[in-house]
Amino acid sequence: MTKFFLSVHVIAAIIAIGPVTVAASMFPAVARKGDVATLTTLNRICRVYAVVGVAVPTFGFMTASAMGILGETWLIVSIVLTAIAAAVLGLVILPTQAEVLDAPARNARLAMYTGLFNVLWVIVTVLMIVRPGSTIGV
């Protein structure tokens, strides 16, 4: 069952988090051009895949539990960073995108928050691959 949970976790990360990071990254540049139709599409991608992205930590917890590694430091750091990334997306990026859609305007901080969101996911990905201090061997 662990392999199933891990497979779904990784597939969900690729399918859900990838599109959000790309669409969120494109949004500020498109906002500067004022292309409302494209902005609407990018915002929809971010909103839909943010919901689908809930599968990533859900199956991550299931995998970690099945492997008996919920107390590992690298995993706890990854969980905290994932929660921060989710908060940045849900509490800052998506509402700011909605504001830009309601009144098209340039928002310099949106690009900064999107960059922070992306860096958090890069760090989590590296932690998942490297697993510093991990007891599972690789």
C-alpha positions, 0 to 999 in steps of 0.5 A: 500500500505504501507504493500506491500512496507514494505513487499517488503523492508524486503524481498529484504533486506533478499534476497539481503543483506544476500547473499552479506554479507555472500559471501563478508565475505567468499571471504578473507578467500578463497583468502588466500587459492587461490581457484579461482573458488570459488572466482569467484563465490563469486564475482559474488554473490556479484555483482549480489546481489548488483544490486538486493539490490537496491530494499532495499532502493528503497522500504524503501523510498517508505515505509517511504514516505507512512508512513510519516516518512521521517524526522525521525532522526533514518531513516535519520541515517539509510539512511546515513549508507545504503549509506555508506555501498553501497559505501564501497561495490561498491567502495572498496569491489567489485573493490578489489575482482576484483583485487584479481581475476585478480592477486590472492593475499592476501589483508588484508584490504579486510577483514576489509572493509567487516567487516565494511560493515557488521557492517553497515548493523547490525546497520541499521537493529537494527535501523529499529527494535528499531526506537529510537525516532520514532513517530509510536508507537512500 
